[in-house]
Amino acid sequence: MMTKRAQGRKRFGRRNFKQRYFRLTTQSLSYAKAKGKRPICDIPLADILAVERLNERSFKMQNIFQVSTTMPFDK
C-alpha cells in the first residue's frame, strides 16, 4: 500500500493524500482503493514519461515520487 496525492486539493488549500493499493505489471501501473478491488486507474507503461524523486522535506513524507504521463487524469 502507498499513499497517493489526489489531483485536487481540500478546502483551505491543504494537500489531499489517500492510501491506495498499487500494482505494477510488465504492461501497466494501476491502483485501487482496496486490495483485490477493481483499479481506479490503469496507466500503460508506454504512457509513462518519467518517474521523479521529490524532496521528502517538502511533503514531510519518505520515499516520495511523481509519475509523469502522456495521459490526462479526470479523477
Secondary structure as a PSIPRED ss2 file (coil, helix, strand):
# PSIPRED VFORMAT (PSIPRED V4.0)

   1 M C   1.000  0.000  0.000
   2 M E   0.000  0.000  1.000
   3 T E   0.000  0.000  1.000
   4 K E   0.000  0.000  1.000
   5 R E   0.000  0.000  1.000
   6 A E   0.000  0.000  1.000
   7 Q E   0.000  0.000  1.000
   8 G E   0.000  0.000  1.000
   9 R E   0.000  0.000  1.000
  10 K C   1.000  0.000  0.000
  11 R H   0.000  1.000  0.000
  12 F H   0.000  1.000  0.000
  13 G H   0.000  1.000  0.000
  14 R C   1.000  0.000  0.000
  15 R E   0.000  0.000  1.000
  16 N E   0.000  0.000  1.000
  17 F E   0.000  0.000  1.000
  18 K E   0.000  0.000  1.000
  19 Q E   0.000  0.000  1.000
  20 R E   0.000  0.000  1.000
  21 Y E   0.000  0.000  1.000
  22 F E   0.000  0.000  1.000
  23 R E   0.000  0.000  1.000
  24 L E   0.000  0.000  1.000
  25 T C   1.000  0.000  0.000
  26 T C   1.000  0.000  0.000
  27 Q C   1.000  0.000  0.000
  28 S E   0.000  0.000  1.000
  29 L E   0.000  0.000  1.000
  30 S E   0.000  0.000  1.000
  31 Y E   0.000  0.000  1.000
  32 A E   0.000  0.000  1.000
  33 K C   1.000  0.000  0.000
  34 A C   1.000  0.000  0.000
  35 K C   1.000  0.000  0.000
  36 G C   1.000  0.000  0.000
  37 K C   1.000  0.000  0.000
  38 R C   1.000  0.000  0.000
  39 P C   1.000  0.000  0.000
  40 I C   1.000  0.000  0.000
  41 C E   0.000  0.000  1.000
  42 D E   0.000  0.000  1.000
  43 I E   0.000  0.000  1.000
  44 P E   0.000  0.000  1.000
  45 L H   0.000  1.000  0.000
  46 A H   0.000  1.000  0.000
  47 D H   0.000  1.000  0.000
  48 I E   0.000  0.000  1.000
  49 L E   0.000  0.000  1.000
  50 A E   0.000  0.000  1.000
  51 V E   0.000  0.000  1.000
  52 E E   0.000  0.000  1.000
  53 R E   0.000  0.000  1.000
  54 L C   1.000  0.000  0.000
  55 N C   1.000  0.000  0.000
  56 E H   0.000  1.000  0.000
  57 R H   0.000  1.000  0.000
  58 S H   0.000  1.000  0.000
  59 F H   0.000  1.000  0.000
  60 K C   1.000  0.000  0.000
  61 M C   1.000  0.000  0.000
  62 Q C   1.000  0.000  0.000
  63 N C   1.000  0.000  0.000
  64 I C   1.000  0.000  0.000
  65 F E   0.000  0.000  1.000
  66 Q E   0.000  0.000  1.000
  67 V E   0.000  0.000  1.000
  68 S E   0.000  0.000  1.000
  69 T E   0.000  0.000  1.000
  70 T C   1.000  0.000  0.000
  71 M C   1.000  0.000  0.000
  72 P C   1.000  0.000  0.000
  73 F C   1.000  0.000  0.000
  74 D C   1.000  0.000  0.000
  75 K C   1.000  0.000  0.000
